[in-house]
């Protein structure tokens, strides 16, 4: 493989690495949003746990407040908390996978850079 081909391969690896970094950033942002939603829903769950059956619970649907059964509201919030926790775990696994891919790309980039540098040194020595 000549210096030109090696240089092209190096550029391809760098582009792939940049894409992975972009994906990591995007997934991390989504995970942060989920963390915020989880905290909000935990606060709602705590508030629902404080009230008793005599209290009235309303749910905002569009522009209207609709009366909702307390137990139904508690179940909905619990399900939402569980779902968000699952999504956070899924995003965490995705980030882990992408970071491993990024590490492999970094190693390939370093290897290609070293090979290119050695070729350049050999060419310089031959001239």
N, CA, C and O atoms as a Tinker XYZ file with bonds, in Angstrom:
   508  protein
     1  N      0.864000   -1.173000    0.000000    73     2
     2  CA     0.000000    0.000000    0.000000    64     1     3
     3  C      0.907000    1.232000    0.000000    63     2     4     5
     4  O      1.799000    1.369000    0.837000    81     3
     5  N      0.651000    2.128000   -0.969000    73     3     6
     6  CA     1.472000    3.322000   -1.092000    64     5     7
     7  C      1.021000    4.418000   -0.149000    63     6     8     9
     8  O     -0.013000    4.297000    0.508000    81     7
     9  N      1.796000    5.488000   -0.083000    73     7    10
    10  CA     1.449000    6.594000    0.819000    64     9    11
    11  C      0.098000    7.226000    0.505000    63    10    12    13
    12  O     -0.630000    7.621000    1.416000    81    11
    13  N     -0.240000    7.322000   -0.782000    73    11    14
    14  CA    -1.523000    7.913000   -1.173000    64    13    15
    15  C     -2.700000    7.094000   -0.676000    63    14    16    17
    16  O     -3.661000    7.642000   -0.136000    81    15
    17  N     -2.627000    5.797000   -0.855000    73    15    18
    18  CA    -3.698000    4.893000   -0.410000    64    17    19
    19  C     -3.794000    4.887000    1.110000    63    18    20    21
    20  O     -4.886000    4.854000    1.678000    81    19
    21  N     -2.639000    4.919000    1.754000    73    19    22
    22  CA    -2.624000    4.934000    3.216000    64    21    23
    23  C     -3.214000    6.233000    3.762000    63    22    24    25
    24  O     -3.934000    6.245000    4.761000    81    23
    25  N     -2.884000    7.328000    3.071000    73    23    26
    26  CA    -3.434000    8.635000    3.469000    64    25    27
    27  C     -4.959000    8.634000    3.331000    63    26    28    29
    28  O     -5.669000    9.153000    4.192000    81    27
    29  N     -5.455000    8.044000    2.233000    73    27    30
    30  CA    -6.912000    7.973000    2.003000    64    29    31
    31  C     -7.571000    7.123000    3.091000    63    30    32    33
    32  O     -8.624000    7.487000    3.615000    81    31
    33  N     -6.958000    6.008000    3.422000    73    31    34
    34  CA    -7.497000    5.128000    4.469000    64    33    35
    35  C     -7.522000    5.862000    5.810000    63    34    36    37
    36  O     -8.477000    5.734000    6.575000    81    35
    37  N     -6.479000    6.621000    6.086000    73    35    38
    38  CA    -6.406000    7.398000    7.322000    64    37    39
    39  C     -7.538000    8.426000    7.378000    63    38    40    41
    40  O     -8.180000    8.587000    8.417000    81    39
    41  N     -7.781000    9.110000    6.282000    73    39    42
    42  CA    -8.861000   10.103000    6.227000    64    41    43
    43  C    -10.226000    9.454000    6.440000    63    42    44    45
    44  O    -11.093000   10.017000    7.108000    81    43
    45  N    -10.410000    8.260000    5.864000    73    43    46
    46  CA   -11.672000    7.533000    6.053000    64    45    47
    47  C    -11.873000    7.172000    7.524000    63    46    48    49
    48  O    -12.973000    7.304000    8.061000    81    47
    49  N    -10.802000    6.720000    8.163000    73    47    50
    50  CA   -10.875000    6.362000    9.583000    64    49    51
    51  C    -11.209000    7.589000   10.438000    63    50    52    53
    52  O    -12.003000    7.503000   11.375000    81    51
    53  N    -10.605000    8.713000   10.109000    73    51    54
    54  CA   -10.862000    9.948000   10.857000    64    53    55
    55  C    -12.329000   10.368000   10.690000    63    54    56    57
    56  O    -12.967000   10.783000   11.658000    81    55
    57  N    -12.857000   10.262000    9.480000    73    55    58
    58  CA   -14.270000   10.614000    9.245000    64    57    59
    59  C    -15.203000    9.683000   10.027000    63    58    60    61
    60  O    -16.185000   10.133000   10.618000    81    59
    61  N    -14.889000    8.391000   10.025000    73    59    62
    62  CA   -15.702000    7.428000   10.777000    64    61    63
    63  C    -15.640000    7.742000   12.265000    63    62    64    65
    64  O    -16.648000    7.649000   12.966000    81    63
    65  N    -14.459000    8.115000   12.747000    73    63    66
    66  CA   -14.295000    8.475000   14.160000    64    65    67
    67  C    -15.131000    9.699000   14.504000    63    66    68    69
    68  O    -15.782000    9.739000   15.548000    81    67
    69  N    -15.113000   10.692000   13.628000    73    67    70
    70  CA   -15.900000   11.918000   13.857000    64    69    71
    71  C    -17.391000   11.586000   13.925000    63    70    72    73
    72  O    -18.117000   12.132000   14.756000    81    71
    73  N    -17.840000   10.690000   13.050000    73    71    74
    74  CA   -19.252000   10.299000   13.046000    64    73    75
    75  C    -19.626000    9.609000   14.367000    63    74    76    77
    76  O    -20.684000    9.873000   14.938000    81    75
    77  N    -18.756000    8.737000   14.833000    73    75    78
    78  CA   -19.013000    8.042000   16.100000    64    77    79
    79  C    -19.086000    9.058000   17.242000    63    78    80    81
    80  O    -19.967000    8.972000   18.096000    81    79
    81  N    -18.162000   10.017000   17.254000    73    79    82
    82  CA   -18.161000   11.050000   18.293000    64    81    83
    83  C    -19.465000   11.852000   18.255000    63    82    84    85
    84  O    -20.021000   12.198000   19.298000    81    83
    85  N    -19.941000   12.140000   17.056000    73    83    86
    86  CA   -21.199000   12.871000   16.901000    64    85    87
    87  C    -22.366000   12.042000   17.455000    63    86    88    89
    88  O    -23.252000   12.575000   18.123000    81    87
    89  N    -22.356000   10.734000   17.169000    73    87    90
    90  CA   -23.401000    9.837000   17.675000    64    89    91
    91  C    -23.359000    9.763000   19.206000    63    90    92    93
    92  O    -24.402000    9.746000   19.860000    81    91
    93  N    -22.159000    9.718000   19.766000    73    91    94
    94  CA   -22.017000    9.687000   21.224000    64    93    95
    95  C    -22.607000   10.956000   21.822000    63    94    96    97
    96  O    -23.333000   10.904000   22.815000    81    95
    97  N    -22.296000   12.079000   21.222000    73    95    98
    98  CA   -22.792000   13.362000   21.713000    64    97    99
    99  C    -24.324000   13.417000   21.654000    63    98   100   101
   100  O    -24.979000   13.855000   22.600000    81    99
   101  N    -24.874000   12.969000   20.538000    73    99   102
   102  CA   -26.334000   12.971000   20.364000    64   101   103
   103  C    -27.006000   12.059000   21.400000    63   102   104   105
   104  O    -27.988000   12.449000   22.031000    81   103
   105  N    -26.478000   10.860000   21.568000    73   103   106
   106  CA   -27.049000    9.901000   22.508000    64   105   107
   107  C    -26.921000   10.404000   23.946000    63   106   108   109
   108  O    -27.821000   10.204000   24.761000    81   107
   109  N    -25.803000   11.053000   24.249000    73   107   110
   110  CA   -25.616000   11.616000   25.593000    64   109   111
   111  C    -26.641000   12.714000   25.864000    63   110   112   113
   112  O    -27.165000   12.825000   26.972000    81   111
   113  N    -26.922000   13.525000   24.839000    73   111   114
   114  CA   -27.934000   14.569000   24.982000    64   113   115
   115  C    -29.313000   13.991000   25.252000    63   114   116   117
   116  O    -30.057000   14.491000   26.095000    81   115
   117  N    -29.644000   12.929000   24.524000    73   115   118
   118  CA   -30.934000   12.263000   24.736000    64   117   119
   119  C    -31.010000   11.671000   26.139000    63   118   120   121
   120  O    -32.047000   11.735000   26.799000    81   119
   121  N    -29.905000   11.099000   26.579000    73   119   122
   122  CA   -29.886000   10.512000   27.917000    64   121   123
   123  C    -30.055000   11.589000   28.987000    63   122   124   125
   124  O    -30.732000   11.367000   29.991000    81   123
   125  N    -29.456000   12.731000   28.779000    73   123   126
   126  CA   -29.609000   13.842000   29.717000    64   125   127
   127  C    -31.071000   14.270000   29.799000    63   126   128   129
   128  O    -31.591000   14.525000   30.885000    81   127
   129  N    -31.731000   14.345000   28.642000    73   127   130
   130  CA   -33.164000   14.682000   28.622000    64   129   131
   131  C    -33.964000   13.658000   29.428000    63   130   132   133
   132  O    -34.863000   14.016000   30.189000    81   131
   133  N    -33.627000   12.393000   29.253000    73   131   134
   134  CA   -34.331000   11.342000   29.984000    64   133   135
   135  C    -34.098000   11.464000   31.490000    63   134   136   137
   136  O    -35.006000   11.219000   32.284000    81   135
   137  N    -32.885000   11.840000   31.879000    73   135   138
   138  CA   -32.602000   12.039000   33.307000    64   137   139
   139  C    -33.486000   13.138000   33.889000    63   138   140   141
   140  O    -34.001000   13.010000   35.000000    81   139
   141  N    -33.657000   14.217000   33.127000    73   139   142
   142  CA   -34.518000   15.323000   33.574000    64   141   143
   143  C    -35.962000   14.833000   33.709000    63   142   144   145
   144  O    -36.627000   15.109000   34.707000    81   143
   145  N    -36.440000   14.102000   32.693000    73   143   146
   146  CA   -37.802000   13.580000   32.745000    64   145   147
   147  C    -37.986000   12.624000   33.914000    63   146   148   149
   148  O    -39.027000   12.631000   34.572000    81   147
   149  N    -36.975000   11.807000   34.169000    73   147   150
   150  CA   -37.063000   10.863000   35.282000    64   149   151
   151  C    -37.198000   11.619000   36.599000    63   150   152   153
   152  O    -38.033000   11.266000   37.432000    81   151
   153  N    -36.394000   12.643000   36.791000    73   151   154
   154  CA   -36.474000   13.422000   38.029000    64   153   155
   155  C    -37.838000   14.094000   38.176000    63   154   156   157
   156  O    -38.410000   14.108000   39.266000    81   155
   157  N    -38.357000   14.649000   37.081000    73   155   158
   158  CA   -39.682000   15.277000   37.126000    64   157   159
   159  C    -40.750000   14.260000   37.523000    63   158   160   161
   160  O    -41.612000   14.542000   38.355000    81   159
   161  N    -40.684000   13.093000   36.927000    73   159   162
   162  CA   -41.690000   12.067000   37.211000    64   161   163
   163  C    -41.559000   11.507000   38.618000    63   162   164   165
   164  O    -42.560000   11.131000   39.228000    81   163
   165  N    -40.345000   11.444000   39.140000    73   163   166
   166  CA   -40.170000   11.001000   40.524000    64   165   167
   167  C    -40.788000   12.009000   41.493000    63   166   168   169
   168  O    -41.374000   11.627000   42.506000    81   167
   169  N    -40.653000   13.291000   41.176000    73   167   170
   170  CA   -41.278000   14.321000   42.013000    64   169   171
   171  C    -42.801000   14.175000   41.968000    63   170   172   173
   172  O    -43.461000   14.266000   43.003000    81   171
   173  N    -43.356000   13.951000   40.791000    73   171   174
   174  CA   -44.804000   13.749000   40.655000    64   173   175
   175  C    -45.234000   12.531000   41.452000    63   174   176   177
   176  O    -46.259000   12.556000   42.133000    81   175
   177  N    -44.447000   11.459000   41.366000    73   175   178
   178  CA   -44.773000   10.230000   42.106000    64   177   179
   179  C    -44.775000   10.496000   43.613000    63   178   180   181
   180  O    -45.662000   10.028000   44.327000    81   179
   181  N    -43.795000   11.237000   44.087000    73   179   182
   182  CA   -43.737000   11.574000   45.511000    64   181   183
   183  C    -44.956000   12.405000   45.926000    63   182   184   185
   184  O    -45.531000   12.186000   46.992000    81   183
   185  N    -45.337000   13.347000   45.086000    73   183   186
   186  CA   -46.512000   14.178000   45.382000    64   185   187
   187  C    -47.785000   13.334000   45.419000    63   186   188   189
   188  O    -48.632000   13.522000   46.292000    81   187
   189  N    -47.919000   12.412000   44.477000    73   187   190
   190  CA   -49.098000   11.545000   44.462000    64   189   191
   191  C    -49.138000   10.626000   45.679000    63   190   192   193
   192  O    -50.212000   10.277000   46.167000    81   191
   193  N    -47.971000   10.241000   46.160000    73   191   194
   194  CA   -47.917000    9.380000   47.348000    64   193   195
   195  C    -48.324000   10.137000   48.619000    63   194   196   197
   196  O    -48.748000    9.528000   49.601000    81   195
   197  N    -48.191000   11.465000   48.590000    73   195   198
   198  CA   -48.535000   12.269000   49.765000    64   197   199
   199  C    -50.036000   12.512000   49.929000    63   198   200   201
   200  O    -50.521000   12.748000   51.035000    81   199
   201  N    -50.762000   12.451000   48.813000    73   199   202
   202  CA   -52.201000   12.773000   48.909000    64   201   203
   203  C    -53.017000   11.515000   49.180000    63   202   204   205
   204  O    -52.551000   10.394000   48.976000    81   203
   205  N    -54.253000   11.732000   49.647000    73   203   206
   206  CA   -55.114000   10.585000   49.947000    64   205   207
   207  C    -56.296000   10.546000   48.984000    63   206   208   209
   208  O    -56.437000   11.405000   48.114000    81   207
   209  N    -57.139000    9.534000   49.157000    73   207   210
   210  CA   -58.251000    9.286000   48.237000    64   209   211
   211  C    -59.262000   10.428000   48.167000    63   210   212   213
   212  O    -59.956000   10.565000   47.159000    81   211
   213  N    -59.362000   11.250000   49.211000    73   211   214
   214  CA   -60.325000   12.350000   49.194000    64   213   215
   215  C    -59.891000   13.481000   48.260000    63   214   216   217
   216  O    -60.725000   14.262000   47.801000    81   215
   217  N    -58.594000   13.567000   47.979000    73   215   218
   218  CA   -58.090000   14.615000   47.097000    64   217   219
   219  C    -58.446000   14.312000   45.648000    63   218   220   221
   220  O    -58.602000   13.157000   45.253000    81   219
   221  N    -58.571000   15.379000   44.871000    73   219   222
   222  CA   -58.910000   15.244000   43.458000    64   221   223
   223  C    -57.641000   15.461000   42.635000    63   222   224   225
   224  O    -56.868000   16.386000   42.884000    81   223
   225  N    -57.449000   14.580000   41.646000    73   223   226
   226  CA   -56.288000   14.675000   40.761000    64   225   227
   227  C    -56.795000   14.987000   39.360000    63   226   228   229
   228  O    -57.757000   14.387000   38.881000    81   227
   229  N    -56.133000   15.933000   38.718000    73   227   230
   230  CA   -56.480000   16.303000   37.350000    64   229   231
   231  C    -55.284000   16.054000   36.442000    63   230   232   233
   232  O    -54.126000   16.178000   36.840000    81   231
   233  N    -55.616000   15.697000   35.203000    73   231   234
   234  CA   -54.574000   15.478000   34.210000    64   233   235
   235  C    -54.791000   16.482000   33.091000    63   234   236   237
   236  O    -55.910000   16.659000   32.610000    81   235
   237  N    -53.720000   17.133000   32.683000    73   235   238
   238  CA   -53.797000   18.111000   31.610000    64   237   239
   239  C    -53.745000   17.383000   30.277000    63   238   240   241
   240  O    -52.742000   16.756000   29.935000    81   239
   241  N    -54.848000   17.475000   29.524000    73   239   242
   242  CA   -54.924000   16.873000   28.199000    64   241   243
   243  C    -55.256000   18.006000   27.239000    63   242   244   245
   244  O    -56.383000   18.500000   27.197000    81   243
   245  N    -54.250000   18.404000   26.469000    73   243   246
   246  CA   -54.434000   19.570000   25.600000    64   245   247
   247  C    -54.672000   20.785000   26.473000    63   246   248   249
   248  O    -53.929000   21.020000   27.426000    81   247
   249  N    -55.711000   21.570000   26.157000    73   247   250
   250  CA   -55.989000   22.766000   26.962000    64   249   251
   251  C    -56.922000   22.495000   28.147000    63   250   252   253
   252  O    -57.254000   23.413000   28.896000    81   251
   253  N    -57.346000   21.236000   28.318000    73   251   254
   254  CA   -58.350000   20.934000   29.344000    64   253   255
   255  C    -57.759000   20.108000   30.490000    63   254   256   257
   256  O    -56.880000   19.268000   30.294000    81   255
   257  N    -58.280000   20.383000   31.703000    73   255   258
   258  CA   -57.948000   19.559000   32.862000    64   257   259
   259  C    -59.029000   18.504000   33.016000    63   258   260   261
   260  O    -60.205000   18.840000   33.154000    81   259
   261  N    -58.648000   17.236000   32.995000    73   259   262
   262  CA   -59.587000   16.125000   33.098000    64   261   263
   263  C    -59.345000   15.431000   34.434000    63   262   264   265
   264  O    -58.214000   15.117000   34.805000    81   263
   265  N    -60.456000   15.201000   35.147000    73   263   266
   266  CA   -60.347000   14.515000   36.429000    64   265   267
   267  C    -59.842000   13.093000   36.198000    63   266   268   269
   268  O    -60.250000   12.422000   35.250000    81   267
   269  N    -58.945000   12.646000   37.084000    73   267   270
   270  CA   -58.368000   11.317000   36.944000    64   269   271
   271  C    -58.392000   10.616000   38.296000    63   270   272   273
   272  O    -58.219000   11.236000   39.345000    81   271
   273  N    -58.610000    9.323000   38.241000    73   271   274
   274  CA   -58.599000    8.505000   39.441000    64   273   275
   275  C    -57.183000    8.508000   40.027000    63   274   276   277
   276  O    -56.206000    8.380000   39.289000    81   275
   277  N    -57.072000    8.652000   41.349000    73   275   278
   278  CA   -55.772000    8.734000   42.006000    64   277   279
   279  C    -54.939000    7.483000   41.747000    63   278   280   281
   280  O    -53.757000    7.584000   41.420000    81   279
   281  N    -55.533000    6.328000   41.887000    73   279   282
   282  CA   -54.772000    5.084000   41.685000    64   281   283
   283  C    -54.300000    4.964000   40.234000    63   282   284   285
   284  O    -53.184000    4.515000   39.973000    81   283
   285  N    -55.149000    5.363000   39.308000    73   283   286
   286  CA   -54.766000    5.339000   37.889000    64   285   287
   287  C    -53.590000    6.293000   37.638000    63   286   288   289
   288  O    -52.665000    5.960000   36.897000    81   287
   289  N    -53.630000    7.459000   38.245000    73   287   290
   290  CA   -52.546000    8.431000   38.100000    64   289   291
   291  C    -51.246000    7.854000   38.656000    63   290   292   293
   292  O    -50.191000    7.989000   38.038000    81   291
   293  N    -51.321000    7.213000   39.819000    73   291   294
   294  CA   -50.128000    6.601000   40.417000    64   293   295
   295  C    -49.546000    5.518000   39.512000    63   294   296   297
   296  O    -48.333000    5.444000   39.317000    81   295
   297  N    -50.425000    4.679000   38.961000    73   295   298
   298  CA   -49.962000    3.612000   38.073000    64   297   299
   299  C    -49.316000    4.180000   36.816000    63   298   300   301
   300  O    -48.271000    3.703000   36.373000    81   299
   301  N    -49.956000    5.214000   36.240000    73   299   302
   302  CA   -49.399000    5.830000   35.026000    64   301   303
   303  C    -48.014000    6.409000   35.278000    63   302   304   305
   304  O    -47.109000    6.245000   34.460000    81   303
   305  N    -47.852000    7.082000   36.401000    73   303   306
   306  CA   -46.555000    7.683000   36.717000    64   305   307
   307  C    -45.519000    6.593000   36.986000    63   306   308   309
   308  O    -44.368000    6.713000   36.567000    81   307
   309  N    -45.919000    5.541000   37.677000    73   307   310
   310  CA   -44.984000    4.431000   37.934000    64   309   311
   311  C    -44.530000    3.777000   36.635000    63   310   312   313
   312  O    -43.350000    3.471000   36.462000    81   311
   313  N    -45.476000    3.566000   35.727000    73   311   314
   314  CA   -45.129000    2.981000   34.431000    64   313   315
   315  C    -44.197000    3.902000   33.656000    63   314   316   317
   316  O    -43.259000    3.439000   33.008000    81   315
   317  N    -44.453000    5.198000   33.723000    73   315   318
   318  CA   -43.615000    6.170000   33.026000    64   317   319
   319  C    -42.196000    6.169000   33.601000    63   318   320   321
   320  O    -41.219000    6.227000   32.853000    81   319
   321  N    -42.087000    6.101000   34.928000    73   319   322
   322  CA   -40.772000    6.052000   35.576000    64   321   323
   323  C    -40.024000    4.790000   35.134000    63   322   324   325
   324  O    -38.837000    4.855000   34.816000    81   323
   325  N    -40.710000    3.644000   35.112000    73   323   326
   326  CA   -40.079000    2.395000   34.680000    64   325   327
   327  C    -39.602000    2.490000   33.233000    63   326   328   329
   328  O    -38.489000    2.077000   32.906000    81   327
   329  N    -40.454000    3.037000   32.376000    73   327   330
   330  CA   -40.110000    3.177000   30.958000    64   329   331
   331  C    -38.883000    4.075000   30.779000    63   330   332   333
   332  O    -37.971000    3.744000   30.021000    81   331
   333  N    -38.865000    5.196000   31.469000    73   331   334
   334  CA   -37.745000    6.132000   31.354000    64   333   335
   335  C    -36.461000    5.484000   31.857000    63   334   336   337
   336  O    -35.398000    5.674000   31.265000    81   335
   337  N    -36.550000    4.721000   32.946000    73   335   338
   338  CA   -35.363000    4.023000   33.456000    64   337   339
   339  C    -34.830000    3.012000   32.438000    63   338   340   341
   340  O    -33.618000    2.867000   32.276000    81   339
   341  N    -35.741000    2.316000   31.757000    73   339   342
   342  CA   -35.322000    1.366000   30.725000    64   341   343
   343  C    -34.633000    2.094000   29.568000    63   342   344   345
   344  O    -33.619000    1.631000   29.046000    81   343
   345  N    -35.195000    3.234000   29.177000    73   343   346
   346  CA   -34.608000    4.017000   28.090000    64   345   347
   347  C    -33.228000    4.553000   28.478000    63   346   348   349
   348  O    -32.315000    4.571000   27.652000    81   347
   349  N    -33.077000    4.982000   29.714000    73   347   350
   350  CA   -31.774000    5.464000   30.188000    64   349   351
   351  C    -30.751000    4.330000   30.110000    63   350   352   353
   352  O    -29.619000    4.537000   29.674000    81   351
   353  N    -31.153000    3.140000   30.532000    73   351   354
   354  CA   -30.260000    1.982000   30.480000    64   353   355
   355  C    -29.891000    1.663000   29.029000    63   354   356   357
   356  O    -28.731000    1.375000   28.731000    81   355
   357  N    -30.872000    1.714000   28.132000    73   355   358
   358  CA   -30.623000    1.424000   26.713000    64   357   359
   359  C    -29.642000    2.435000   26.126000    63   358   360   361
   360  O    -28.713000    2.063000   25.408000    81   359
   361  N    -29.855000    3.725000   26.438000    73   359   362
   362  CA   -28.954000    4.758000   25.935000    64   361   363
   363  C    -27.547000    4.589000   26.528000    63   362   364   365
   364  O    -26.549000    4.814000   25.843000    81   363
   365  N    -27.477000    4.196000   27.787000    73   363   366
   366  CA   -26.182000    3.944000   28.413000    64   365   367
   367  C    -25.424000    2.829000   27.706000    63   366   368   369
   368  O    -24.218000    2.935000   27.484000    81   367
   369  N    -26.139000    1.754000   27.352000    73   367   370
   370  CA   -25.521000    0.647000   26.627000    64   369   371
   371  C    -25.046000    1.094000   25.246000    63   370   372   373
   372  O    -23.975000    0.697000   24.786000    81   371
   373  N    -25.856000    1.926000   24.593000    73   371   374
   374  CA   -25.480000    2.441000   23.273000    64   373   375
   375  C    -24.222000    3.296000   23.371000    63   374   376   377
   376  O    -23.326000    3.188000   22.535000    81   375
   377  N    -24.158000    4.139000   24.389000    73   375   378
   378  CA   -22.983000    4.991000   24.576000    64   377   379
   379  C    -21.742000    4.128000   24.815000    63   378   380   381
   380  O    -20.679000    4.398000   24.255000    81   379
   381  N    -21.878000    3.099000   25.639000    73   379   382
   382  CA   -20.758000    2.184000   25.899000    64   381   383
   383  C    -20.255000    1.558000   24.611000    63   382   384   385
   384  O    -19.051000    1.520000   24.355000    81   383
   385  N    -21.193000    1.064000   23.795000    73   383   386
   386  CA   -20.844000    0.424000   22.530000    64   385   387
   387  C    -20.128000    1.418000   21.614000    63   386   388   389
   388  O    -19.107000    1.090000   21.009000    81   387
   389  N    -20.670000    2.635000   21.518000    73   387   390
   390  CA   -20.057000    3.649000   20.655000    64   389   391
   391  C    -18.671000    4.040000   21.149000    63   390   392   393
   392  O    -17.776000    4.288000   20.341000    81   391
   393  N    -18.482000    4.100000   22.452000    73   391   394
   394  CA   -17.165000    4.441000   22.991000    64   393   395
   395  C    -16.141000    3.354000   22.675000    63   394   396   397
   396  O    -14.975000    3.656000   22.419000    81   395
   397  N    -16.568000    2.093000   22.690000    73   395   398
   398  CA   -15.661000    1.008000   22.310000    64   397   399
   399  C    -15.285000    1.123000   20.834000    63   398   400   401
   400  O    -14.130000    0.923000   20.459000    81   399
   401  N    -16.278000    1.449000   20.000000    73   399   402
   402  CA   -16.001000    1.644000   18.571000    64   401   403
   403  C    -15.040000    2.809000   18.370000    63   402   404   405
   404  O    -14.123000    2.731000   17.553000    81   403
   405  N    -15.252000    3.880000   19.113000    73   403   406
   406  CA   -14.392000    5.057000   18.999000    64   405   407
   407  C    -12.961000    4.705000   19.392000    63   406   408   409
   408  O    -12.011000    5.149000   18.747000    81   407
   409  N    -12.807000    3.919000   20.434000    73   407   410
   410  CA   -11.475000    3.508000   20.872000    64   409   411
   411  C    -10.783000    2.690000   19.785000    63   410   412   413
   412  O     -9.595000    2.881000   19.524000    81   411
   413  N    -11.525000    1.780000   19.150000    73   411   414
   414  CA   -10.958000    0.970000   18.068000    64   413   415
   415  C    -10.535000    1.871000   16.903000    63   414   416   417
   416  O     -9.480000    1.663000   16.304000    81   415
   417  N    -11.352000    2.858000   16.591000    73   415   418
   418  CA   -11.014000    3.795000   15.504000    64   417   419
   419  C     -9.772000    4.595000   15.859000    63   418   420   421
   420  O     -8.908000    4.808000   15.009000    81   419
   421  N     -9.672000    5.044000   17.116000    73   419   422
   422  CA    -8.483000    5.793000   17.549000    64   421   423
   423  C     -7.220000    4.946000   17.367000    63   422   424   425
   424  O     -6.188000    5.442000   16.915000    81   423
   425  N     -7.316000    3.675000   17.722000    73   423   426
   426  CA    -6.175000    2.778000   17.569000    64   425   427
   427  C     -5.803000    2.603000   16.104000    63   426   428   429
   428  O     -4.623000    2.608000   15.754000    81   427
   429  N     -6.815000    2.446000   15.241000    73   427   430
   430  CA    -6.563000    2.316000   13.803000    64   429   431
   431  C     -5.920000    3.587000   13.253000    63   430   432   433
   432  O     -4.991000    3.523000   12.447000    81   431
   433  N     -6.413000    4.720000   13.686000    73   431   434
   434  CA    -5.870000    6.002000   13.221000    64   433   435
   435  C     -4.401000    6.107000   13.618000    63   434   436   437
   436  O     -3.559000    6.487000   12.803000    81   435
   437  N     -4.098000    5.775000   14.855000    73   435   438
   438  CA    -2.709000    5.842000   15.331000    64   437   439
   439  C     -1.826000    4.889000   14.530000    63   438   440   441
   440  O     -0.701000    5.235000   14.168000    81   439
   441  N     -2.338000    3.691000   14.254000    73   439   442
   442  CA    -1.575000    2.698000   13.500000    64   441   443
   443  C     -1.296000    3.210000   12.083000    63   442   444   445
   444  O     -0.173000    3.104000   11.589000    81   443
   445  N     -2.326000    3.766000   11.434000    73   443   446
   446  CA    -2.157000    4.289000   10.073000    64   445   447
   447  C     -1.211000    5.487000   10.046000    63   446   448   449
   448  O     -0.408000    5.639000    9.124000    81   447
   449  N     -1.316000    6.333000   11.067000    73   447   450
   450  CA    -0.411000    7.487000   11.131000    64   449   451
   451  C      1.035000    7.012000   11.258000    63   450   452   453
   452  O      1.932000    7.559000   10.616000    81   451
   453  N      1.253000    6.008000   12.075000    73   451   454
   454  CA     2.595000    5.477000   12.278000    64   453   455
   455  C      3.134000    4.868000   10.982000    63   454   456   457
   456  O      4.291000    5.085000   10.622000    81   455
   457  N      2.288000    4.105000   10.287000    73   455   458
   458  CA     2.711000    3.497000    9.025000    64   457   459
   459  C      3.051000    4.572000    7.991000    63   458   460   461
   460  O      4.044000    4.470000    7.272000    81   459
   461  N      2.203000    5.606000    7.933000    73   459   462
   462  CA     2.433000    6.692000    6.982000    64   461   463
   463  C      3.739000    7.413000    7.312000    63   462   464   465
   464  O      4.512000    7.741000    6.412000    81   463
   465  N      3.981000    7.653000    8.567000    73   463   466
   466  CA     5.210000    8.328000    8.996000    64   465   467
   467  C      6.437000    7.482000    8.632000    63   466   468   469
   468  O      7.448000    8.017000    8.176000    81   467
   469  N      6.347000    6.167000    8.833000    73   467   470
   470  CA     7.459000    5.290000    8.481000    64   469   471
   471  C      7.728000    5.308000    6.980000    63   470   472   473
   472  O      8.882000    5.320000    6.551000    81   471
   473  N      6.655000    5.309000    6.181000    73   471   474
   474  CA     6.821000    5.369000    4.718000    64   473   475
   475  C      7.492000    6.667000    4.300000    63   474   476   477
   476  O      8.373000    6.680000    3.440000    81   475
   477  N      7.064000    7.758000    4.922000    73   475   478
   478  CA     7.625000    9.063000    4.593000    64   477   479
   479  C      9.119000    9.102000    4.953000    63   478   480   481
   480  O      9.937000    9.639000    4.206000    81   479
   481  N      9.454000    8.519000    6.114000    73   479   482
   482  CA    10.858000    8.499000    6.539000    64   481   483
   483  C     11.704000    7.646000    5.586000    63   482   484   485
   484  O     12.838000    8.008000    5.274000    81   483
   485  N     11.156000    6.516000    5.123000    73   483   486
   486  CA    11.872000    5.659000    4.181000    64   485   487
   487  C     12.089000    6.386000    2.849000    63   486   488   489
   488  O     13.168000    6.316000    2.259000    81   487
   489  N     11.045000    7.085000    2.385000    73   487   490
   490  CA    11.162000    7.831000    1.139000    64   489   491
   491  C     12.193000    8.943000    1.267000    63   490   492   493
   492  O     12.976000    9.184000    0.348000    81   491
   493  N     12.187000    9.620000    2.411000    73   491   494
   494  CA    13.148000   10.699000    2.632000    64   493   495
   495  C     14.567000   10.153000    2.685000    63   494   496   497
   496  O     15.505000   10.796000    2.214000    81   495
   497  N     14.716000    8.976000    3.254000    73   495   498
   498  CA    16.060000    8.361000    3.363000    64   497   499
   499  C     16.558000    7.902000    2.006000    63   498   500   501
   500  O     17.761000    7.935000    1.748000    81   499
   501  N     15.638000    7.465000    1.119000    73   499   502
   502  CA    16.010000    6.987000   -0.211000    64   501   503
   503  C     16.352000    8.111000   -1.173000    63   502   504   505
   504  O     17.010000    7.865000   -2.184000    81   503
   505  N     15.933000    9.320000   -0.897000    73   503   506
   506  CA    16.230000   10.422000   -1.811000    64   505   507
   507  C     17.477000   11.153000   -1.445000    63   506   508
   508  O     17.855000   12.107000   -2.124000    81   507
